[in-house]
C-alpha cells in the first residue's frame, strides 16, 4: 500500500513539473512510421535507460509482451535486484494501442487506473532493437532481442536520440547476462 501511495504521489508530482520537452522548448516527439505488433511482441532485453525510481537496483531487466484475446498486450517486466544473481522481481501490466494508424503510440498501466505513454521512437527494420520514449522526453529505454547490442549500433541509436532532443548523458547501461558462448560455455556478466 505504501509503495502504491508513493508511486501515486510521484505521478501527480511529475504531472505538475515541466517535462524536458517543455523546459527545452523542443518540437513534439516523433514516433516511427509503423509498428507490426506481431513482430514486436516477445521478449526484449533492456540495454540502457534513463534511471527511474521504480527500477532502482535492477539488473538483467527484460520485458515480455504477449497479445491478449481482447487485442491489448500483457507486459511482464522482470529484473534481478542488486546483482545478476539477485532475487527476481516481476510486474505484470497491460498495454493498449492508442494510435491504430501507426501502432507506435501505446499506453501502459501497472497500476490501474493510471496509464503512461509508451511511444516507439526508433525501431530496427528487422525488429532486433527498439527505443521506447515518452512525449515529455523524461523516460527512455533502449531494448534489444539479445542481452547485448553491438557498440556501433548503440552509438548510432544514441546519435539519433540526440537529434530528437534527448539528453543522452542521462543514459545508464543495464547490466545483463551475456549470451552463452557458441561452445556451450557458461554466460558471463556484461554491460551492454
Residue frames as qw, qx, qy, qz and C-alpha x, y, z in Angstrom:
[[0.000, 0.885, 0.465, 0.000, 0.00, 0.00, 0.00],
 [0.314, -0.787, 0.100, 0.521, 2.80, 2.40, 0.91],
 [0.407, -0.131, 0.595, 0.681, 4.52, 1.72, -2.43],
 [0.207, 0.620, 0.667, 0.358, 1.28, 2.42, -4.35],
 [0.138, -0.933, -0.262, 0.202, 0.81, 5.69, -2.46],
 [0.400, -0.583, 0.327, 0.627, 4.43, 6.71, -3.15],
 [0.359, 0.165, 0.679, 0.618, 4.01, 5.93, -6.85],
 [0.080, 0.811, 0.562, 0.140, 0.75, 7.90, -6.95],
 [0.248, -0.877, -0.035, 0.411, 2.48, 10.90, -5.37],
 [0.415, -0.325, 0.517, 0.675, 5.33, 10.65, -7.88],
 [0.288, 0.451, 0.701, 0.472, 2.88, 10.52, -10.79],
 [0.042, -0.919, -0.388, 0.053, 0.99, 13.56, -9.50],
 [0.351, -0.751, 0.179, 0.530, 4.25, 15.46, -8.94],
 [0.419, -0.076, 0.616, 0.663, 5.54, 14.58, -12.40],
 [0.214, 0.687, 0.634, 0.282, 2.29, 15.87, -13.87],
 [0.142, -0.955, -0.175, 0.190, 2.97, 19.26, -12.26],
 [0.450, -0.567, 0.374, 0.580, 6.63, 19.51, -13.26],
 [0.492, 0.728, -0.246, -0.409, 7.71, 20.80, -16.63],
 [0.944, 0.106, 0.264, 0.168, 8.84, 17.99, -18.89],
 [0.507, -0.316, 0.410, 0.689, 12.14, 18.10, -20.75],
 [0.320, 0.502, 0.601, 0.534, 10.18, 18.81, -23.94],
 [0.100, -0.931, -0.328, -0.121, 8.54, 21.85, -22.31],
 [0.520, -0.737, 0.079, 0.425, 11.64, 23.01, -20.43],
 [0.439, -0.280, 0.497, 0.694, 13.82, 22.98, -23.54],
 [0.472, 0.615, 0.060, -0.630, 11.00, 24.07, -25.89],
 [0.222, -0.199, 0.863, 0.407, 11.58, 21.06, -28.11],
 [0.536, 0.089, -0.426, -0.723, 9.32, 20.14, -31.03],
 [0.868, -0.134, 0.221, -0.423, 6.82, 17.31, -30.47],
 [0.374, -0.368, 0.843, 0.121, 8.45, 13.89, -30.27],
 [0.677, 0.336, -0.398, -0.520, 8.03, 11.77, -33.39],
 [0.790, -0.156, 0.580, -0.122, 7.40, 8.04, -33.36],
 [0.242, -0.139, 0.825, 0.492, 8.34, 5.51, -36.02],
 [0.402, 0.105, -0.386, -0.824, 6.01, 5.40, -39.03],
 [0.844, -0.101, -0.254, -0.461, 4.59, 1.93, -38.33],
 [0.234, -0.384, 0.855, -0.259, 4.95, -0.99, -35.92],
 [0.704, -0.028, -0.622, -0.342, 3.91, -4.52, -36.83],
 [0.571, -0.532, 0.396, -0.485, 2.72, -5.67, -33.42],
 [0.997, -0.022, 0.010, -0.069, 3.06, -9.36, -34.31],
 [0.711, 0.430, -0.313, 0.460, 6.78, -8.71, -34.92],
 [0.058, -0.675, 0.351, -0.647, 7.11, -6.50, -31.84],
 [0.801, -0.478, 0.128, -0.338, 5.72, -8.91, -29.23],
 [0.872, 0.120, -0.376, 0.288, 8.06, -11.32, -27.49],
 [0.665, -0.633, -0.113, 0.381, 10.96, -10.74, -25.11],
 [0.348, 0.822, -0.138, 0.429, 13.16, -7.66, -25.11],
 [0.709, -0.304, -0.280, 0.572, 16.32, -7.09, -23.07],
 [0.077, -0.994, -0.061, 0.052, 16.94, -3.65, -21.62],
 [0.729, 0.329, -0.085, 0.595, 20.24, -2.28, -22.94],
 [0.255, 0.036, -0.254, 0.932, 20.07, 1.20, -21.38],
 [0.180, -0.764, -0.602, -0.149, 17.58, 3.56, -19.75],
 [0.073, -0.600, 0.204, -0.770, 17.01, 6.86, -18.06],
 [0.249, -0.067, -0.850, 0.459, 17.11, 5.86, -14.37],
 [0.503, -0.480, -0.243, -0.677, 13.73, 5.78, -12.67],
 [0.361, -0.420, 0.622, -0.554, 12.95, 5.15, -9.00],
 [0.893, -0.004, 0.207, -0.401, 10.76, 2.15, -9.82],
 [0.894, 0.353, -0.260, 0.096, 13.76, 0.42, -11.44],
 [0.143, -0.803, 0.523, -0.248, 16.30, 1.21, -8.72],
 [0.488, -0.431, 0.751, -0.109, 18.72, -1.69, -8.21],
 [0.886, 0.320, 0.263, -0.209, 17.52, -3.66, -11.25],
 [0.073, -0.508, 0.752, 0.414, 19.90, -5.74, -13.36],
 [0.108, 0.053, 0.953, 0.279, 19.18, -8.27, -16.13],
 [0.408, 0.410, 0.366, -0.729, 15.96, -6.40, -16.93],
 [0.069, 0.125, 0.832, 0.535, 13.60, -7.85, -19.54],
 [0.503, 0.278, 0.239, -0.782, 10.13, -7.08, -20.85],
 [0.139, 0.113, 0.937, 0.301, 7.94, -9.75, -22.44],
 [0.445, 0.239, 0.020, -0.863, 4.91, -8.68, -24.48],
 [0.145, 0.178, 0.964, 0.131, 2.06, -11.06, -25.28],
 [0.346, -0.150, -0.334, -0.864, -1.09, -10.24, -27.27],
 [0.328, 0.127, 0.750, -0.560, -4.27, -10.82, -25.27],
 [0.229, 0.432, 0.852, 0.188, -7.54, -12.20, -26.64],
 [0.106, 0.860, 0.418, -0.273, -9.09, -8.70, -26.36],
 [0.534, 0.739, 0.092, 0.400, -6.32, -7.17, -28.51],
 [0.257, -0.914, 0.285, -0.128, -4.48, -5.47, -25.66],
 [0.663, 0.421, -0.552, 0.279, -0.98, -6.61, -24.69],
 [0.784, -0.608, -0.072, 0.106, 0.22, -8.20, -21.46],
 [0.319, 0.760, -0.423, 0.376, 3.51, -6.71, -20.29],
 [0.874, -0.452, -0.106, 0.141, 5.68, -8.81, -17.98],
 [0.211, 0.822, -0.413, 0.330, 8.69, -6.90, -16.66],
 [0.911, -0.344, -0.129, 0.186, 11.40, -8.82, -14.82],
 [0.264, 0.780, -0.441, 0.356, 14.69, -7.89, -13.21],
 [0.773, -0.202, -0.463, 0.383, 17.21, -9.16, -10.70],
 [0.279, -0.942, -0.023, -0.185, 17.60, -6.90, -7.68],
 [0.485, -0.804, 0.326, 0.110, 21.08, -5.78, -6.74],
 [0.197, -0.509, 0.770, 0.331, 23.09, -8.22, -8.85],
 [0.510, 0.242, -0.643, -0.517, 22.80, -10.70, -11.69],
 [0.429, -0.115, -0.895, 0.048, 22.12, -13.48, -9.20],
 [0.197, -0.037, 0.461, -0.864, 19.85, -11.38, -7.00],
 [0.338, 0.385, 0.789, -0.340, 16.21, -12.09, -6.27],
 [0.074, 0.286, 0.634, 0.715, 13.97, -11.89, -9.33],
 [0.219, 0.458, 0.430, -0.746, 11.27, -9.24, -9.18],
 [0.121, 0.275, 0.735, 0.607, 8.46, -9.02, -11.69],
 [0.277, 0.408, 0.337, -0.802, 5.49, -6.87, -12.50],
 [0.267, 0.376, 0.812, 0.357, 2.57, -7.60, -14.79],
 [0.171, 0.470, 0.110, -0.859, 0.99, -4.72, -16.65],
 [0.522, 0.560, 0.639, 0.072, -1.18, -4.10, -19.64],
 [0.117, -0.320, 0.309, 0.888, -0.63, -2.06, -22.79],
 [0.479, 0.655, 0.576, -0.100, -3.12, -0.73, -25.29],
 [0.387, 0.191, 0.399, 0.809, -2.58, 0.88, -28.68],
 [0.082, 0.713, 0.378, -0.584, -3.82, 4.47, -28.83],
 [0.289, 0.649, -0.324, -0.625, -2.78, 5.23, -32.41],
 [0.812, 0.179, 0.554, -0.033, -4.06, 2.45, -34.68],
 [0.582, 0.800, -0.106, -0.100, -2.68, 4.19, -37.80],
 [0.314, 0.714, -0.604, 0.164, 0.92, 3.54, -36.71],
 [0.898, -0.320, -0.299, 0.039, 0.70, 1.19, -33.67],
 [0.548, 0.335, -0.372, 0.670, 3.68, 3.25, -32.40],
 [0.202, -0.405, 0.340, -0.824, 1.82, 5.07, -29.62],
 [0.607, -0.337, -0.719, -0.037, 0.69, 2.89, -26.75],
 [0.388, -0.642, 0.304, -0.587, -0.24, 3.38, -23.13],
 [0.588, 0.027, -0.780, 0.213, 0.91, 1.05, -20.36],
 [0.523, -0.610, 0.153, -0.575, -0.54, 0.53, -16.92],
 [0.460, 0.083, -0.828, 0.309, 0.84, -1.39, -13.98],
 [0.047, -0.308, -0.668, 0.676, -1.45, 0.40, -11.51],
 [0.088, -0.521, -0.593, -0.608, -4.89, 0.98, -12.98],
 [0.527, 0.752, 0.396, -0.011, -6.49, 3.42, -13.47],
 [0.099, -0.845, 0.295, 0.436, -3.18, 5.17, -14.22],
 [0.838, 0.405, 0.265, 0.254, -1.78, 4.85, -17.75],
 [0.276, -0.722, 0.302, 0.558, 1.54, 6.13, -19.06],
 [0.615, 0.719, -0.186, -0.265, 2.61, 6.93, -22.60],
 [0.681, -0.251, 0.617, 0.304, 4.78, 4.28, -24.28],
 [0.552, 0.777, -0.078, -0.294, 5.95, 5.54, -27.67],
 [0.833, -0.006, 0.372, 0.410, 8.15, 3.55, -30.02],
 [0.120, 0.933, -0.092, -0.327, 10.52, 6.19, -31.36],
 [0.219, 0.631, -0.700, -0.254, 13.20, 4.07, -33.06],
 [0.874, 0.011, 0.441, -0.202, 12.99, 0.53, -34.40],
 [0.203, -0.379, 0.780, 0.454, 15.31, -1.68, -36.42],
 [0.582, 0.244, -0.439, -0.640, 13.90, -2.90, -39.74],
 [0.582, 0.044, -0.809, -0.066, 14.36, -6.48, -38.51],
 [0.661, -0.634, -0.107, -0.387, 12.98, -5.70, -35.02],
 [0.759, 0.041, -0.472, 0.446, 16.36, -6.51, -33.44],
 [0.278, -0.199, -0.433, 0.834, 16.22, -3.34, -31.34],
 [0.110, -0.781, -0.488, -0.374, 13.66, -0.75, -30.30],
 [0.207, 0.056, -0.365, 0.906, 13.68, 2.52, -28.43],
 [0.261, -0.704, -0.651, -0.115, 10.76, 3.46, -26.21],
 [0.196, 0.112, -0.218, 0.950, 10.21, 7.01, -25.11],
 [0.060, -0.698, -0.628, 0.338, 7.65, 9.42, -23.74],
 [0.290, 0.805, 0.297, 0.423, 6.41, 12.67, -25.31],
 [0.317, -0.947, 0.055, -0.015, 7.95, 14.62, -22.41],
 [0.625, 0.573, -0.446, 0.287, 11.37, 13.02, -23.13],
 [0.353, -0.653, 0.515, -0.428, 11.82, 12.17, -19.44],
 [0.823, -0.143, 0.537, -0.116, 11.59, 8.40, -19.87],
 [0.531, 0.631, -0.498, -0.267, 13.72, 6.35, -22.23],
 [0.779, -0.241, 0.578, -0.005, 14.54, 2.68, -22.76],
 [0.420, 0.546, -0.636, -0.350, 16.80, 1.10, -25.38],
 [0.830, -0.083, 0.489, -0.254, 15.79, -2.53, -25.93],
 [0.319, 0.472, -0.743, -0.351, 17.21, -5.42, -27.94],
 [0.913, -0.020, -0.233, -0.335, 16.23, -9.00, -28.69],
 [0.821, 0.057, -0.439, 0.361, 19.52, -10.20, -27.20],
 [0.573, -0.726, -0.221, 0.310, 21.22, -9.24, -23.92],
 [0.412, -0.462, 0.223, 0.753, 23.91, -7.29, -25.76],
 [0.491, 0.843, 0.206, -0.080, 23.95, -4.79, -28.60],
 [0.713, 0.250, 0.082, 0.650, 26.88, -4.09, -30.93],
 [0.313, -0.548, -0.160, 0.759, 28.60, -0.88, -29.84],
 [0.092, 0.005, 0.438, 0.894, 28.28, 0.66, -33.31],
 [0.230, -0.549, -0.704, -0.388, 24.51, 0.07, -33.24],
 [0.390, -0.677, -0.479, 0.399, 24.24, 1.54, -29.74],
 [0.272, -0.379, 0.060, 0.883, 26.19, 4.66, -30.73],
 [0.019, -0.233, -0.595, -0.769, 24.03, 5.08, -33.84],
 [0.314, -0.670, -0.666, -0.092, 20.87, 4.90, -31.69],
 [0.388, -0.614, -0.282, 0.627, 22.32, 7.44, -29.24],
 [0.188, -0.103, 0.307, 0.927, 23.16, 9.82, -32.10],
 [0.174, -0.449, -0.645, -0.593, 19.56, 9.64, -33.38],
 [0.404, -0.687, -0.570, 0.199, 18.25, 10.23, -29.84],
 [0.324, -0.408, -0.060, 0.851, 20.40, 13.36, -29.53],
 [0.008, 0.128, 0.485, 0.865, 18.90, 14.61, -32.79],
 [0.341, -0.577, -0.672, -0.315, 15.43, 14.03, -31.27],
 [0.215, -0.715, 0.121, -0.654, 16.33, 16.28, -28.31],
 [0.864, -0.439, -0.246, 0.019, 17.09, 13.61, -25.71],
 [0.176, -0.832, 0.485, -0.204, 19.67, 14.39, -23.02],
 [0.911, 0.147, -0.384, -0.018, 21.61, 11.20, -23.72],
 [0.198, 0.490, -0.664, 0.529, 24.18, 11.86, -20.98],
 [0.611, -0.301, 0.393, -0.618, 21.44, 10.59, -18.63],
 [0.892, 0.128, -0.358, -0.244, 21.50, 7.10, -20.21],
 [0.424, -0.518, 0.720, -0.180, 22.71, 4.32, -17.95],
 [0.555, 0.238, -0.747, -0.278, 23.59, 0.95, -19.46],
 [0.840, -0.315, 0.144, -0.418, 21.87, -2.05, -17.92],
 [0.164, -0.441, 0.882, -0.029, 23.94, -4.89, -16.54],
 [0.875, 0.170, -0.104, -0.441, 22.84, -8.00, -18.44],
 [0.741, -0.233, 0.617, 0.121, 23.86, -11.64, -18.56],
 [0.174, 0.517, -0.618, -0.566, 25.83, -12.27, -21.74],
 [0.881, 0.228, -0.167, -0.379, 24.62, -14.78, -24.28],
 [0.855, -0.285, 0.415, 0.121, 26.08, -18.29, -23.88],
 [0.034, -0.606, 0.635, 0.478, 29.23, -18.85, -25.87],
 [0.736, 0.334, -0.375, -0.453, 28.86, -20.92, -29.06],
 [0.444, 0.271, -0.845, 0.120, 30.90, -23.72, -27.47],
 [0.675, -0.470, -0.542, -0.172, 28.36, -24.08, -24.66],
 [0.396, 0.058, -0.527, 0.750, 30.37, -22.27, -22.02],
 [0.196, -0.682, -0.603, 0.365, 28.66, -20.51, -19.16],
 [0.169, 0.844, 0.213, 0.462, 27.47, -16.96, -19.79],
 [0.480, -0.200, -0.321, 0.791, 29.37, -14.16, -18.15],
 [0.011, 0.853, 0.389, -0.348, 28.03, -10.80, -17.00],
 [0.417, 0.212, 0.292, 0.834, 28.45, -7.92, -19.42],
 [0.135, 0.627, 0.236, -0.730, 27.47, -4.33, -19.58],
 [0.581, 0.596, 0.525, 0.179, 25.58, -3.87, -22.81]]
